[in-house]
Amino acid sequence: MEAVPSNIKQIINDMANNDKPLSNTGLADLSNLSPEELDFLDQVWQTIEVTRRRKIIVRLVELAEENFELNFDSIFKNCLKDPDAEVRAKAIEGLWENEETVLITPFIKMLNEDSSEMVQAAAAKALSKYAMLAELKKLGPSSSSRVSQALLAILRDKSKPKEVWRRALEAAAPLSLPEVKKSIDEA
């Protein structure tokens, strides 16, 4: 097993220290972490207080948006399980460019089961790229069906919070389905 380089350990430990300012340069070095480095980060992450985790995830999303060469997807995927709703929602946002079909299942689960309305809405929004891929026939039939069924289930559920319903409608909009057109007309 490859050891975690000392510079990465130092960056992660500094990141966990509330007394140290977050360094964009240090955070950028967390791009494309190896599995061992990611495991180390995950161990330390659990010890970081929630406001600091929120600041870190926001900064990582900003850095990824500013520089397409930076890839924090492995960190964002780990953060989908964070106990804090704001961190989970921001992690979903950070995965916006990622079209891996393995993300469909956790996004659908978060849409249906997450305790936070904010996370449910973010998950619905994240499914929109898969709805578009489905409509363009760039997604397999099984995945296409799962995405459309998940979004349609939300549209049928009038008890869902308005923001979640609205995001699901926006996500489903590319789908050429009568039920989607009906929902759009009713909205």
Residue pairs with C-beta under 8 A, 6 or more apart in sequence:
1 36
2 34
2 36
3 36
4 34
4 36
4 37
4 40
5 37
7 29
8 29
8 30
8 33
8 37
8 40
9 40
11 23
11 26
11 27
11 29
11 30
12 30
12 40
12 41
12 44
13 44
14 20
14 23
14 26
15 22
15 26
15 27
15 44
15 48
15 56
16 44
16 45
16 47
16 48
16 52
18 49
18 52
22 55
22 56
22 59
24 59
24 63
27 56
27 59
27 60
27 63
28 63
28 67
28 70
30 37
30 41
30 60
30 72
30 75
31 69
31 70
31 71
31 72
32 71
32 74
33 41
33 74
33 75
38 74
38 75
38 78
41 75
41 78
42 78
45 53
45 78
45 79
45 82
48 56
50 83
50 84
50 87
53 82
53 84
53 87
54 84
54 86
54 87
54 90
57 76
57 79
57 87
57 90
57 91
57 94
58 90
60 72
60 75
60 76
60 94
61 72
61 76
61 90
61 93
61 94
63 70
63 72
64 70
64 71
64 72
64 94
64 97
72 94
73 94
73 95
73 98
75 91
75 94
76 91
76 92
76 94
76 95
76 98
77 91
77 95
77 103
78 91
79 87
79 88
79 90
79 91
79 94
80 88
80 91
80 92
80 106
80 110
81 88
82 88
82 91
85 114
85 115
85 116
85 118
85 119
86 118
88 110
88 114
88 116
88 119
88 122
89 116
89 118
89 119
89 121
89 122
92 107
92 110
92 119
92 122
92 123
92 125
92 126
93 122
93 126
95 103
95 126
96 126
96 129
99 129
99 130
99 133
101 130
101 139
101 140
101 143
103 126
104 127
104 130
104 143
104 146
104 147
105 146
107 123
107 126
107 127
107 130
108 123
108 127
108 146
108 147
108 150
110 119
110 120
110 122
110 123
111 120
111 123
111 124
111 127
111 150
111 154
111 164
111 168
112 120
112 150
112 153
114 120
114 123
117 161
117 163
117 164
118 163
120 160
120 161
120 164
120 167
121 161
121 163
121 164
121 166
121 167
122 167
124 151
124 154
124 164
124 167
124 168
124 170
124 171
125 167
125 170
125 171
127 147
127 150
127 151
127 168
127 171
128 170
128 171
128 172
128 173
128 174
130 139
130 143
130 144
130 147
131 147
131 148
131 151
131 171
131 172
131 173
131 174
131 175
132 174
133 139
133 144
134 143
134 144
134 147
134 148
134 174
134 175
135 174
135 175
135 176
139 147
148 172
148 175
148 177
151 168
151 171
151 172
151 175
152 172
152 177
152 179
152 180
154 160
154 164
154 165
154 168
155 165
155 168
155 169
155 172
155 179
155 180
155 183
156 179
157 165
158 165
160 168
166 187
169 180
169 183
169 184
169 187
172 180
172 183
173 180
173 184
